[in-house]
Amino acid sequence: MHRSNRLFEIIQLLRAADQPLRAEDLGAKLEVSTRTIYRDIAALQAMRTPIEGESGVGYMMRRGYDLPPLNFDREEVEALWVGLSMLTRTGDIALQRAARRICAKIEALHDPADWLQVAPWGAPLDDPDKGCVPMSLLRQAVREERKLRLTYRDDKGHETTRDIRPVALIYHLECVMLGAWCELRDGLRHFRTDRILGCEVLEARFQGQSATLRALWLEQNGWSDPSAALSG
């Protein structure tokens, strides 16, 4: 979690608490060390956020403190709610957690649109306890232009080891596909994430190549820029 997001979460937790929260408790909720919480509290206090308390006792937010409102109209809030709810279909646990955090932030400043419901059935969860490769790792590799070494089983049961340059993650209704340049096949390929048996992040990068590879991938698949579907 980025520091700016963590600072926001600390404010939200303190605003909702009816008794002091210890740094240890905040750290456990946000999955960071107690020392990190102490630094974050000090940073927020330096920004004149009205947090009262001290280490060993706990912290509370002075009553009446609020955050600036998000400038969304009613339909924008409903669109966000439906879009975020649809992340339950992706099987991406990290994205689902992020969606819940965003929904909590929206609810803190707007009436919830929880009467808009999305069926949760879709791709299976990328649960590491079940041997699945976390999609958050794949998304990070795409962002950082980092090569991956996959152990992959195709639809006929054949296993191969591939070094790839991941360029896109495609969320279908019942599965998730990783679009990548496959160095074994010397071309663009798709890999179902539920057939990835192992994934190693390599030191090698393909910095500066992802935009070109992604454009080629979009062209080969007959897609325009996906964001264009939301315009007009």
ZARO-639943 format. One line per 2 residues: their letters; for each residue x, y, z of N, C-alpha, C. Coordinates in nm, 2 decimals, padded with zeros to 4 digits, always signed. Each point is the difference from the previous one (the first is absolute). Example, Ala and Ser with C-alpha at 12.3 -4.5 7.8 and 13.67 -1.06 7.14 Angstrom:
! ZARO-639943
AS = +01.32:-00.57:+00.78:-00.09:+00.12:+00.00:+00.09:+00.12:+00.00  -00.04:+00.11:-00.07:+00.09:+00.11:+00.00:-00.08:+00.11:+00.08
END
This chain:
! ZARO-639943
MH = +00.08:-00.12:+00.00:-00.08:+00.12:+00.00:+00.09:+00.12:+00.00  -00.03:+00.10:-00.09:+00.08:+00.12:-00.01:-00.03:+00.08:+00.13
RS = +00.10:+00.08:+00.04:-00.01:+00.08:+00.12:-00.12:+00.09:+00.00  -00.03:+00.07:-00.11:-00.11:+00.09:+00.00:-00.13:-00.07:+00.03
NR = -00.02:-00.12:-00.06:-00.11:-00.09:+00.03:-00.01:-00.04:+00.15  +00.12:-00.03:+00.05:+00.00:-00.04:+00.14:-00.03:+00.11:+00.09
LF = +00.04:+00.12:-00.02:-00.03:+00.12:+00.08:-00.15:+00.02:+00.00  -00.07:-00.02:-00.12:-00.14:+00.01:-00.01:-00.07:-00.10:+00.08
EI = +00.05:-00.13:+00.00:-00.06:-00.11:+00.07:+00.01:+00.03:+00.15  +00.11:+00.05:+00.05:+00.02:+00.03:+00.14:-00.11:+00.11:+00.04
IQ = -00.02:+00.10:-00.08:-00.10:+00.10:+00.03:-00.14:-00.07:+00.01  -00.03:-00.08:-00.10:-00.13:-00.07:+00.00:-00.02:-00.09:+00.13
LL = +00.11:-00.07:+00.03:-00.01:-00.09:+00.12:-00.02:+00.08:+00.13  +00.07:+00.11:+00.01:-00.01:+00.08:+00.12:-00.14:+00.07:+00.01
RA = -00.05:+00.05:-00.12:-00.13:+00.06:+00.00:-00.11:-00.09:+00.04  +00.02:-00.13:-00.03:-00.11:-00.10:+00.03:+00.01:-00.06:+00.14
AD = +00.12:+00.02:+00.06:+00.02:-00.06:+00.13:-00.07:+00.07:+00.11  -00.06:-00.07:+00.10:-00.06:+00.06:+00.12:+00.08:+00.00:+00.12
QP = +00.13:-00.05:-00.02:+00.09:+00.00:+00.11:+00.14:+00.01:-00.06  +00.10:+00.03:+00.08:+00.14:+00.02:-00.06:+00.05:-00.13:-00.06
LR = +00.07:+00.01:-00.11:+00.06:-00.11:-00.07:+00.15:+00.00:+00.02  +00.05:-00.11:+00.04:+00.15:+00.00:+00.02:+00.07:-00.02:-00.14
AE = +00.12:+00.05:+00.00:+00.08:-00.02:-00.13:+00.01:-00.14:-00.04  +00.01:-00.09:+00.10:+00.01:-00.15:-00.03:-00.13:-00.04:-00.07
DL = -00.11:+00.05:+00.04:-00.13:-00.04:-00.06:-00.01:+00.05:-00.14  +00.04:+00.13:-00.02:+00.00:+00.06:-00.13:+00.09:-00.08:-00.10
GA = +00.12:-00.03:+00.05:+00.10:-00.07:-00.08:-00.05:-00.14:-00.04  -00.07:-00.07:+00.09:-00.06:-00.13:-00.04:-00.10:+00.02:-00.11
KL = -00.09:+00.10:+00.01:-00.10:+00.02:-00.10:+00.06:+00.03:-00.13  +00.10:+00.08:-00.01:+00.06:+00.05:-00.12:+00.12:-00.08:-00.05
EV = +00.04:-00.10:+00.08:+00.10:-00.10:-00.03:+00.14:+00.08:-00.02  +00.03:+00.09:+00.10:+00.13:+00.06:+00.00:+00.05:+00.00:+00.15
ST = +00.12:+00.04:+00.02:+00.06:+00.00:+00.13:-00.06:+00.11:+00.09  +00.02:-00.02:+00.13:-00.04:+00.10:+00.10:+00.08:+00.13:-00.03
RT = +00.13:-00.02:-00.03:+00.08:+00.12:-00.02:-00.05:+00.08:-00.12  -00.05:-00.07:-00.10:-00.05:+00.07:-00.12:-00.12:+00.08:+00.04
IY = -00.09:-00.05:+00.09:-00.12:+00.07:+00.04:+00.04:+00.12:+00.08  +00.10:-00.01:+00.09:+00.05:+00.12:+00.07:+00.05:+00.11:-00.10
RD = +00.07:-00.04:-00.10:+00.04:+00.10:-00.10:-00.11:+00.06:-00.07  -00.10:-00.08:-00.04:-00.12:+00.05:-00.07:-00.08:+00.10:+00.09
IA = -00.02:-00.04:+00.13:-00.07:+00.09:+00.09:+00.07:+00.13:+00.01  +00.13:+00.00:+00.02:+00.08:+00.12:+00.01:-00.02:+00.09:-00.13
AL = +00.00:-00.07:-00.11:-00.01:+00.07:-00.13:-00.14:+00.07:-00.01  -00.11:-00.07:+00.04:-00.13:+00.05:+00.00:-00.01:+00.12:+00.10
QA = +00.05:-00.02:+00.12:+00.00:+00.11:+00.09:+00.07:+00.12:-00.05  +00.11:-00.02:-00.07:+00.08:+00.11:-00.06:-00.08:+00.08:-00.10
MR = -00.10:-00.08:-00.07:-00.09:+00.06:-00.09:-00.12:+00.06:+00.06  +00.00:+00.01:+00.13:-00.11:+00.06:+00.08:-00.13:-00.08:+00.00
TP = +00.02:-00.13:-00.02:-00.11:-00.09:+00.02:-00.03:-00.02:+00.15  -00.12:+00.02:+00.05:-00.02:+00.01:+00.15:+00.00:-00.14:+00.06
IE = +00.12:-00.07:+00.00:+00.01:-00.13:+00.07:+00.06:+00.03:+00.13  -00.07:-00.06:+00.11:+00.04:+00.02:+00.13:+00.04:-00.14:+00.06
GE = +00.10:+00.00:+00.09:+00.04:-00.12:+00.07:+00.15:-00.01:+00.00  +00.05:-00.12:+00.04:+00.14:-00.02:+00.01:+00.03:-00.15:-00.01
SG = +00.13:-00.03:-00.03:+00.04:-00.14:+00.00:-00.03:-00.07:+00.13  -00.04:-00.13:-00.01:-00.03:-00.07:+00.12:-00.14:+00.02:+00.06
VG = -00.07:+00.11:-00.04:-00.13:+00.03:+00.05:-00.10:-00.02:-00.11  +00.03:+00.05:-00.12:-00.09:-00.01:-00.11:-00.03:+00.14:-00.06
YM = -00.07:+00.00:-00.12:-00.02:+00.12:-00.07:-00.15:+00.01:-00.03  -00.05:+00.13:+00.00:-00.14:+00.02:-00.04:+00.00:+00.13:-00.09
MR = -00.11:+00.01:-00.08:-00.02:+00.11:-00.08:-00.09:+00.10:+00.07  +00.04:+00.12:+00.00:-00.09:+00.10:+00.07:-00.13:+00.01:-00.07
RG = -00.11:+00.00:+00.07:-00.13:-00.01:-00.05:-00.03:+00.12:-00.09  -00.08:-00.02:-00.11:-00.03:+00.11:-00.09:+00.09:+00.01:-00.12
YD = +00.11:-00.08:+00.00:+00.09:+00.01:-00.11:-00.06:-00.08:-00.12  +00.01:+00.06:-00.12:-00.05:-00.07:-00.11:+00.09:+00.03:-00.12
LP = -00.01:-00.09:-00.10:+00.08:+00.02:-00.12:-00.08:+00.07:-00.11  +00.07:+00.07:-00.09:-00.07:+00.07:-00.11:-00.08:-00.10:-00.08
PL = -00.12:+00.04:-00.04:-00.09:-00.09:-00.07:+00.06:-00.04:-00.14  -00.03:-00.12:-00.04:+00.03:-00.04:-00.14:-00.10:+00.06:-00.09
NF = +00.04:+00.06:-00.11:-00.09:+00.07:-00.09:-00.06:-00.10:-00.10  -00.08:-00.09:+00.05:-00.07:-00.10:-00.09:-00.15:+00.03:+00.01
DR = -00.07:+00.00:-00.12:-00.14:+00.01:+00.00:-00.06:-00.13:+00.03  -00.14:-00.01:+00.01:-00.06:-00.13:+00.04:+00.03:-00.11:-00.10
EE = -00.02:+00.03:-00.13:+00.03:-00.11:-00.10:+00.14:-00.04:+00.00  +00.10:+00.09:+00.03:+00.14:-00.04:+00.00:+00.02:-00.09:+00.12
VE = -00.06:+00.03:+00.11:+00.02:-00.09:+00.12:-00.06:-00.14:-00.03  -00.12:+00.00:-00.07:-00.05:-00.13:-00.03:+00.08:-00.08:-00.10
AL = +00.06:+00.08:-00.10:+00.09:-00.07:-00.09:+00.12:-00.06:+00.06  +00.06:+00.08:+00.10:+00.11:-00.05:+00.08:-00.03:-00.12:+00.08
WV = -00.12:+00.00:+00.06:-00.04:-00.11:+00.08:-00.02:-00.13:-00.08  -00.06:+00.01:-00.12:-00.02:-00.12:-00.08:+00.14:-00.04:-00.06
GL = +00.08:+00.09:-00.04:+00.13:-00.04:-00.06:+00.08:-00.07:+00.11  +00.01:+00.06:+00.12:+00.08:-00.06:+00.10:-00.06:-00.14:+00.05
SM = -00.13:-00.01:+00.00:-00.07:-00.13:+00.03:+00.04:-00.11:-00.10  +00.01:+00.04:-00.12:+00.03:-00.10:-00.11:+00.14:-00.06:+00.02
LT = +00.09:+00.07:+00.08:+00.13:-00.06:+00.02:-00.01:-00.13:+00.08  -00.11:-00.03:+00.06:-00.02:-00.13:+00.06:+00.01:-00.11:-00.10
RT = -00.03:+00.03:-00.13:+00.00:-00.11:-00.10:+00.14:-00.02:-00.05  +00.10:+00.08:+00.03:+00.13:-00.02:-00.06:+00.08:-00.11:+00.06
GD = -00.03:-00.03:+00.12:+00.08:-00.10:+00.08:+00.13:+00.06:+00.05  +00.02:+00.13:-00.02:+00.12:+00.07:+00.05:-00.02:+00.05:+00.14
IA = +00.06:-00.07:+00.10:-00.03:+00.03:+00.14:+00.05:+00.14:+00.03  +00.12:+00.04:-00.04:+00.05:+00.13:+00.03:-00.09:+00.11:-00.06
LQ = -00.05:-00.02:-00.12:-00.09:+00.11:-00.05:-00.13:+00.00:+00.07  -00.05:-00.11:+00.05:-00.12:-00.01:+00.08:+00.02:+00.08:+00.13
RA = +00.11:-00.02:+00.06:+00.03:+00.07:+00.13:+00.01:+00.15:-00.03  +00.06:+00.04:-00.11:+00.01:+00.14:-00.03:-00.14:+00.06:-00.03
AR = -00.08:-00.08:-00.07:-00.14:+00.05:-00.03:-00.08:+00.02:+00.13  +00.02:-00.09:+00.10:-00.07:+00.02:+00.13:+00.05:+00.13:+00.07
RI = +00.13:+00.03:-00.01:+00.05:+00.12:+00.06:-00.06:+00.12:-00.06  -00.01:+00.00:-00.14:-00.05:+00.11:-00.07:-00.15:+00.02:+00.03
CA = -00.08:-00.11:+00.01:-00.14:+00.01:+00.03:-00.02:+00.06:+00.14  +00.09:-00.04:+00.10:-00.01:+00.06:+00.13:+00.03:+00.15:+00.00
KI = +00.09:+00.04:-00.09:+00.03:+00.15:-00.01:-00.12:+00.07:-00.06  -00.07:-00.06:-00.10:-00.12:+00.06:-00.06:-00.11:+00.00:+00.10
EA = -00.02:-00.11:+00.08:-00.11:+00.00:+00.10:+00.03:+00.11:+00.11  +00.12:+00.03:+00.03:+00.03:+00.10:+00.10:-00.04:+00.14:-00.04
LH = -00.02:+00.02:-00.13:-00.03:+00.13:-00.05:-00.13:+00.01:-00.08  -00.06:-00.11:-00.03:-00.12:-00.01:-00.08:-00.09:-00.11:+00.06
DP = -00.13:+00.01:-00.03:-00.09:-00.11:+00.03:+00.04:-00.12:-00.08  +00.01:-00.12:+00.06:+00.05:-00.12:-00.08:-00.11:-00.03:-00.11
AD = +00.05:-00.06:-00.10:-00.09:-00.05:-00.11:-00.01:-00.15:+00.00  -00.01:-00.06:+00.13:+00.01:-00.14:+00.01:-00.13:-00.07:-00.05
WL = -00.10:+00.08:-00.05:-00.12:-00.07:-00.06:+00.04:-00.04:-00.14  +00.11:+00.04:-00.05:+00.05:-00.05:-00.13:+00.09:-00.11:+00.02
QV = -00.04:-00.12:-00.03:+00.07:-00.12:+00.03:+00.05:-00.07:-00.13  +00.12:-00.06:+00.01:+00.06:-00.07:-00.11:+00.03:-00.15:+00.04
AP = -00.05:-00.09:-00.07:+00.03:-00.14:+00.03:+00.15:-00.03:+00.01  +00.04:-00.07:+00.10:+00.15:-00.02:+00.02:+00.06:-00.11:-00.08
WG = -00.08:-00.08:-00.07:+00.06:-00.12:-00.06:+00.08:+00.04:-00.12  +00.12:-00.06:-00.01:+00.09:+00.04:-00.11:+00.12:-00.09:+00.00
AP = +00.12:+00.06:-00.02:+00.12:-00.07:+00.00:+00.03:-00.04:+00.14  +00.07:-00.12:+00.02:+00.03:-00.05:+00.13:+00.10:+00.10:+00.07
LD = +00.00:+00.00:+00.13:+00.09:+00.09:+00.08:+00.14:-00.05:-00.02  +00.09:+00.10:-00.01:+00.15:-00.03:-00.01:+00.06:-00.02:+00.14
DP = -00.05:-00.11:+00.07:+00.03:-00.02:+00.14:+00.14:-00.07:+00.01  +00.10:+00.07:+00.05:+00.13:-00.07:+00.01:+00.00:-00.13:+00.08
DK = -00.09:-00.01:+00.10:-00.01:-00.12:+00.08:-00.04:-00.12:-00.08  -00.06:+00.03:-00.12:-00.04:-00.11:-00.09:+00.10:-00.02:-00.11
GC = +00.12:+00.06:+00.01:+00.10:-00.01:-00.10:-00.01:+00.09:-00.12  -00.09:+00.10:+00.01:-00.02:+00.09:-00.11:+00.10:+00.11:+00.00
VP = +00.04:+00.05:-00.12:+00.09:+00.11:-00.01:-00.08:+00.13:+00.02  +00.03:+00.09:+00.10:-00.08:+00.12:+00.02:+00.01:+00.09:-00.12
MS = -00.12:+00.05:-00.04:-00.01:+00.09:-00.12:+00.07:+00.13:+00.03  +00.01:+00.04:+00.13:+00.07:+00.12:+00.04:+00.14:-00.01:-00.04
LL = +00.06:-00.12:+00.00:+00.14:-00.01:-00.04:+00.01:+00.02:-00.15  -00.10:-00.05:-00.08:+00.00:+00.02:-00.14:-00.02:+00.14:-00.04
RQ = -00.09:+00.07:+00.07:-00.02:+00.14:-00.03:+00.12:+00.08:+00.03  +00.07:-00.03:+00.11:+00.12:+00.07:+00.03:+00.11:-00.02:-00.10
AV = +00.01:-00.12:-00.06:+00.10:-00.03:-00.10:-00.03:+00.08:-00.13  -00.13:+00.02:-00.03:-00.04:+00.08:-00.12:+00.04:+00.15:+00.03
RE = -00.03:+00.05:+00.12:+00.03:+00.14:+00.03:+00.15:+00.03:+00.00  +00.08:-00.10:+00.05:+00.14:+00.02:+00.01:+00.08:-00.05:-00.12
ER = -00.07:-00.05:-00.10:+00.06:-00.05:-00.12:+00.11:-00.10:+00.04  -00.04:-00.10:+00.08:+00.09:-00.10:+00.05:-00.03:-00.13:-00.06
KL = +00.10:-00.07:-00.05:-00.02:-00.13:-00.06:-00.04:-00.11:+00.10  -00.08:-00.10:-00.04:-00.04:-00.11:+00.08:+00.04:-00.13:-00.06
RL = +00.02:-00.10:+00.09:+00.02:-00.13:-00.05:-00.12:-00.09:+00.05  -00.08:-00.05:-00.09:-00.12:-00.07:+00.03:+00.02:-00.15:-00.01
TY = -00.06:-00.07:+00.08:-00.02:-00.15:-00.02:-00.15:-00.01:-00.04  -00.02:-00.04:-00.12:-00.14:+00.01:-00.05:-00.05:-00.13:-00.06
RD = -00.12:-00.03:+00.03:-00.07:-00.12:-00.05:-00.11:+00.04:-00.10  +00.01:-00.05:-00.12:-00.10:+00.04:-00.10:-00.12:-00.08:+00.01
DK = -00.10:+00.02:-00.09:-00.13:-00.07:+00.01:+00.01:-00.15:-00.03  +00.12:-00.04:-00.05:+00.02:-00.15:-00.03:+00.08:-00.06:+00.11
GH = +00.04:+00.08:+00.10:+00.07:-00.06:+00.12:+00.15:+00.01:-00.02  +00.05:+00.06:-00.11:+00.14:+00.00:-00.02:+00.06:+00.12:+00.09
ET = +00.11:-00.03:+00.06:+00.07:+00.10:+00.09:+00.12:+00.06:-00.07  +00.02:+00.13:+00.00:+00.12:+00.06:-00.06:+00.04:+00.11:+00.10
TR = +00.13:+00.04:-00.02:+00.05:+00.11:+00.07:+00.03:+00.12:-00.09  -00.06:+00.11:+00.02:+00.01:+00.12:-00.09:+00.05:+00.12:+00.07
DI = +00.09:+00.07:-00.07:+00.04:+00.13:+00.05:-00.08:+00.10:-00.09  -00.07:+00.09:+00.07:-00.10:+00.09:-00.07:+00.02:+00.14:+00.05
RP = -00.05:+00.09:-00.09:+00.00:+00.14:+00.03:-00.15:+00.04:+00.01  -00.06:+00.01:+00.12:-00.14:+00.02:+00.02:-00.04:+00.14:-00.04
VA = -00.11:+00.01:-00.07:-00.04:+00.14:-00.05:-00.15:+00.03:+00.04  -00.08:-00.10:+00.03:-00.14:+00.03:+00.03:-00.06:-00.11:+00.08
LI = -00.10:+00.03:+00.08:-00.08:-00.09:+00.07:-00.15:+00.02:-00.04  -00.06:-00.11:-00.05:-00.13:+00.01:-00.06:-00.10:-00.08:+00.09
YH = -00.10:+00.07:+00.06:-00.09:-00.06:+00.08:-00.13:-00.04:-00.08  -00.01:-00.13:-00.02:-00.12:-00.06:-00.07:-00.10:-00.04:+00.11
LE = -00.12:-00.04:-00.04:-00.10:-00.03:+00.10:+00.04:-00.12:+00.09  +00.06:-00.11:-00.06:+00.03:-00.12:+00.07:+00.14:-00.03:+00.02
CV = +00.09:+00.09:-00.06:+00.14:-00.03:+00.02:+00.08:+00.14:-00.02  +00.13:+00.00:+00.03:+00.08:+00.11:-00.02:+00.12:-00.04:-00.09
ML = +00.03:+00.08:-00.10:+00.11:-00.03:-00.09:+00.11:+00.10:+00.01  +00.12:-00.05:-00.01:+00.12:+00.09:+00.00:+00.05:+00.00:-00.14
GA = +00.00:+00.13:-00.06:+00.06:+00.02:-00.13:+00.15:+00.03:+00.01  +00.08:-00.07:-00.08:+00.14:+00.02:+00.02:+00.08:-00.04:-00.13
WC = +00.12:+00.06:-00.01:+00.09:-00.05:-00.11:+00.07:-00.12:+00.06  -00.01:-00.11:-00.07:+00.06:-00.13:+00.04:+00.13:-00.01:-00.07
EL = +00.11:-00.01:+00.07:+00.13:-00.01:-00.06:+00.02:-00.14:-00.06  -00.07:-00.10:+00.06:+00.01:-00.14:-00.06:-00.06:-00.01:-00.14
RD = -00.12:+00.07:-00.01:-00.07:-00.01:-00.13:+00.03:+00.12:-00.09  +00.08:+00.10:+00.06:+00.04:+00.12:-00.08:-00.13:+00.07:-00.06
GL = -00.10:+00.02:+00.09:-00.12:+00.07:-00.04:-00.09:+00.02:+00.12  -00.11:+00.07:-00.03:-00.10:+00.03:+00.10:-00.08:-00.12:+00.03
RH = -00.03:-00.03:+00.13:-00.08:-00.11:+00.04:-00.08:+00.04:+00.12  -00.11:-00.08:+00.02:-00.08:+00.01:+00.12:+00.01:-00.12:+00.09
FR = +00.00:+00.03:+00.13:+00.02:-00.10:+00.10:-00.12:+00.01:+00.10  -00.07:-00.11:+00.02:-00.11:+00.01:+00.10:+00.07:-00.01:+00.14
TD = -00.04:+00.09:+00.09:+00.07:+00.01:+00.13:-00.03:-00.13:+00.08  -00.11:-00.06:-00.02:-00.02:-00.12:+00.08:+00.07:-00.12:-00.05
RI = +00.08:+00.01:-00.11:+00.09:-00.11:-00.05:+00.14:+00.03:+00.02  +00.03:+00.12:+00.07:+00.14:+00.03:+00.03:+00.03:-00.08:+00.13
LG = +00.09:-00.10:-00.01:+00.03:-00.08:+00.12:+00.11:+00.06:+00.09  +00.08:+00.09:-00.06:+00.11:+00.06:+00.07:+00.04:+00.13:-00.07
CE = +00.05:+00.10:+00.08:+00.04:+00.13:-00.06:+00.11:+00.05:+00.08  +00.11:+00.03:-00.08:+00.12:+00.06:+00.06:+00.02:+00.14:-00.06
VL = +00.02:+00.10:+00.09:+00.03:+00.13:-00.05:+00.15:+00.01:-00.03  +00.04:+00.03:-00.12:+00.14:+00.01:-00.04:+00.06:+00.14:+00.03
EA = +00.13:+00.00:+00.01:+00.06:+00.13:+00.01:+00.00:+00.08:-00.13  -00.01:-00.07:-00.11:+00.00:+00.06:-00.13:-00.12:+00.08:-00.02
RF = +00.01:+00.12:-00.07:-00.11:+00.08:-00.03:-00.01:+00.02:-00.15  -00.11:+00.06:-00.04:-00.02:+00.04:-00.14:-00.04:+00.14:-00.01
QG = +00.07:+00.08:+00.07:-00.04:+00.14:+00.02:-00.01:+00.08:-00.13  -00.11:+00.07:-00.02:-00.03:+00.08:-00.12:-00.06:-00.08:-00.11
QS = -00.02:-00.13:+00.02:-00.05:-00.08:-00.11:-00.15:-00.03:+00.01  -00.06:+00.02:+00.12:-00.14:-00.04:+00.03:-00.10:+00.07:-00.09
AT = +00.02:+00.14:-00.02:-00.10:+00.07:-00.08:+00.00:-00.05:-00.14  +00.11:-00.03:-00.06:+00.00:-00.06:-00.14:-00.06:-00.14:+00.00
LR = +00.04:-00.08:+00.10:-00.06:-00.14:+00.00:-00.15:+00.01:+00.02  -00.04:+00.09:+00.09:-00.15:+00.01:+00.03:-00.07:+00.05:-00.12
AL = +00.05:+00.09:-00.08:-00.06:+00.05:-00.12:-00.01:-00.11:-00.10  +00.10:-00.08:-00.01:+00.00:-00.12:-00.09:-00.10:-00.10:+00.04
WL = -00.01:-00.02:+00.13:-00.10:-00.09:+00.06:-00.14:+00.04:-00.03  -00.03:+00.13:+00.02:-00.13:+00.06:-00.03:-00.03:-00.02:-00.15
EQ = +00.09:+00.03:-00.08:-00.02:-00.01:-00.15:-00.03:-00.15:-00.04  +00.08:-00.09:+00.05:-00.02:-00.14:-00.03:-00.14:-00.06:+00.04
NG = -00.05:+00.06:+00.12:-00.12:-00.05:+00.05:-00.12:+00.08:-00.05  +00.02:+00.10:-00.09:-00.11:+00.08:-00.05:-00.06:+00.09:+00.10
WS = +00.08:+00.04:+00.10:-00.05:+00.09:+00.11:+00.06:+00.14:-00.03  -00.09:+00.10:+00.03:+00.06:+00.13:+00.01:+00.04:+00.02:+00.15
DP = +00.05:+00.12:+00.03:+00.03:+00.02:+00.14:-00.12:-00.02:+00.09  +00.00:-00.10:+00.10:-00.12:-00.03:+00.08:-00.06:+00.12:+00.06
SA = +00.08:+00.10:+00.04:-00.06:+00.12:+00.06:-00.09:+00.08:-00.09  +00.01:-00.03:-00.14:-00.08:+00.08:-00.09:-00.14:-00.05:+00.01
AL = -00.03:-00.12:+00.05:-00.14:-00.05:+00.01:-00.07:+00.09:+00.10  +00.06:+00.07:+00.09:-00.06:+00.08:+00.10:-00.03:+00.14:-00.04
SG = +00.06:+00.04:-00.12:-00.02:+00.14:-00.05:-00.11:+00.01:-00.09  -00.05:+00.12:-00.02:-00.11:+00.02:-00.09:-00.13:-00.03:+00.06
END
